[in-house]
Amino acid sequence: MDYTELVHAIQNGDDAKANKLCAEAHPILIKYLIANMGASQEDAEDAVQKMFEFLIPKIQKDQIKRPGGLLSYMLMGCRHAFLKNIRDYNINDQEPLEEDPSIDATQIWNLVNEERASILKKCIESLKSHYKEMVQFLFQYPEADANDIAENFDISINNAWIRKHRVIKQLSDCAQSNY
């Protein structure tokens, strides 16, 4: 949605149109914070309100140089307002925040790495045999370039480069779909 009209409505004093456009943007911004920042409904509403309290005077003072980029500016403003609210709440909170995680960090990363290794193993098993061999070679020689691959598999350098990137792409796509 283009919010250039919102800038013009606020600058021209057209409160009815400005209110209508703000009301249209309000649920979009709230949904954005809930979906992308994990905000509660109330926190998202507070952040959007603070963003508008900051944005409208900037528009009135003609400090918005690119009205076409207003949506991006509003999203960023909502994000910052939400994060500031969280930070201020945590600073003023009665209970101190735990400084140390309840689980040793290495335990968490070990679990993540085990899960990733399991996914990677499944993805490698799904490859064609010549790609499996290439992956094994690349694991054994991680610094291998296209010349090394070409020499090892008796293929052209161009073919080695293409196969290497294809196998990496297949593994990446497989890992993304399984993660």
C-alpha positions in Angstrom: 0.0 0.0 0.0 1.2 3.5 -0.8 1.1 5.8 2.1 2.1 8.9 0.2 -1.6 10.0 0.6 -1.1 9.9 4.4 1.8 12.3 4.2 -0.2 14.7 2.0 -3.3 14.4 4.2 -1.4 15.3 7.4 0.5 18.1 5.7 -2.7 19.6 4.3 -4.7 19.2 7.5 -7.2 16.7 6.1 -7.8 15.0 9.5 -10.6 12.7 8.2 -8.4 11.2 5.4 -5.4 11.0 7.7 -7.4 9.2 10.4 -8.8 6.8 7.8 -5.4 6.0 6.4 -3.9 5.5 9.9 -6.8 3.2 10.8 -6.1 1.1 7.7 -2.4 0.9 8.6 -3.0 0.2 12.3 -4.0 -3.6 12.0 -1.3 -4.2 9.4 1.4 -2.8 11.7 0.0 -4.8 14.7 0.0 -8.0 12.7 3.6 -7.3 11.6 4.8 -7.0 15.2 2.9 -10.0 16.4 4.1 -12.2 13.5 7.7 -11.0 13.2 8.6 -9.8 16.7 6.5 -12.1 18.8 4.7 -9.1 20.4 1.5 -9.6 22.3 -1.6 -7.8 21.0 -1.3 -5.1 23.8 2.5 -4.6 23.3 1.9 -4.3 19.5 -0.8 -1.7 20.0 1.4 0.3 22.3 4.3 0.2 19.9 2.1 1.3 16.9 0.6 4.1 19.0 4.1 5.4 20.0 5.2 5.1 16.4 2.3 7.3 15.2 3.0 9.8 18.1 6.5 10.1 16.7 5.7 10.0 13.0 2.9 12.5 12.7 4.9 15.5 14.1 7.8 14.6 11.7 5.3 14.6 8.8 3.8 18.0 9.9 7.4 19.5 10.1 8.0 18.1 6.5 10.9 15.9 7.8 9.8 12.9 5.7 11.9 13.1 2.5 10.5 10.0 0.7 6.8 9.7 1.2 6.8 6.6 -1.0 8.9 4.8 1.6 6.6 5.6 4.5 5.5 2.0 5.1 9.1 0.9 5.6 9.6 3.8 7.9 6.5 2.9 9.9 7.5 -0.8 10.2 11.0 0.3 11.4 9.4 2.8 13.9 7.1 0.1 15.3 9.9 -2.3 15.7 12.0 0.3 17.5 9.1 1.3 19.7 8.4 -2.3 20.6 12.0 -3.1 21.4 12.3 0.1 23.5 9.1 -0.8 25.4 10.6 -4.3 26.1 13.9 -2.8 27.2 12.3 -0.1 29.4 10.0 -2.7 31.0 12.9 -5.0 31.8 14.9 -2.2 33.3 12.1 -1.1 35.5 10.8 -4.5 36.3 10.8 -5.4 40.0 12.4 -8.9 39.5 15.9 -9.0 38.2 16.4 -10.9 35.0 18.4 -14.1 35.2 21.9 -13.4 34.1 22.9 -17.0 33.4 20.9 -19.3 31.3 19.2 -22.2 33.1 20.9 -24.7 30.8 24.6 -24.7 29.9 24.9 -23.0 26.5 27.0 -25.9 25.1 24.2 -28.3 25.8 21.9 -26.2 23.7 24.3 -25.9 20.8 25.1 -29.7 21.1 21.4 -30.3 20.6 21.2 -27.9 17.7 24.3 -29.4 16.1 22.9 -33.0 16.6 19.7 -32.0 14.9 21.5 -30.3 12.0 23.8 -33.3 11.6 20.8 -35.6 11.5 19.1 -33.4 8.8 22.3 -33.2 6.8 22.7 -37.0 6.9 19.2 -37.5 5.6 19.8 -35.0 2.9 23.1 -36.6 1.8 21.4 -40.0 1.7 18.8 -38.7 -0.7 21.5 -37.6 -3.2 22.4 -39.5 -6.3 25.6 -41.6 -5.9 27.9 -39.2 -7.9 26.8 -36.3 -5.7 27.3 -38.4 -2.5 30.8 -39.1 -3.6 31.4 -35.4 -4.2 30.0 -34.5 -0.7 32.3 -37.1 0.9 35.2 -35.6 -1.0 34.3 -32.0 0.1 34.0 -33.1 3.7 37.4 -34.8 3.5 38.9 -31.8 1.7 36.9 -28.7 2.6 39.4 -26.3 0.9 39.1 -28.1 -2.4 38.5 -25.9 -5.3 37.1 -26.7 -8.8 40.6 -27.7 -10.0 40.9 -30.3 -7.2 37.4 -31.6 -7.8 38.0 -31.9 -11.5 41.2 -33.8 -11.0 39.8 -36.2 -8.4 36.6 -37.0 -10.5 38.3 -36.8 -13.9 35.9 -34.1 -15.2 36.3 -30.6 -16.6 36.9 -27.7 -14.3 33.6 -26.1 -15.5 31.7 -29.4 -14.8 33.4 -29.6 -11.4 32.3 -26.1 -10.5 28.7 -26.7 -11.7 28.4 -30.1 -9.9 29.8 -28.6 -6.6 27.3 -25.7 -6.7 24.4 -28.1 -7.7 25.1 -30.4 -4.8 25.4 -27.5 -2.3 22.1 -26.1 -3.6 20.4 -29.5 -3.3 21.7 -29.9 0.2 20.7 -26.4 1.1 17.2 -26.8 -0.3 16.8 -30.2 1.5 18.0 -28.8 4.8 15.7 -25.8 4.5 12.7 -28.0 3.9 13.5 -30.3 6.8 14.5 -27.7 9.3 
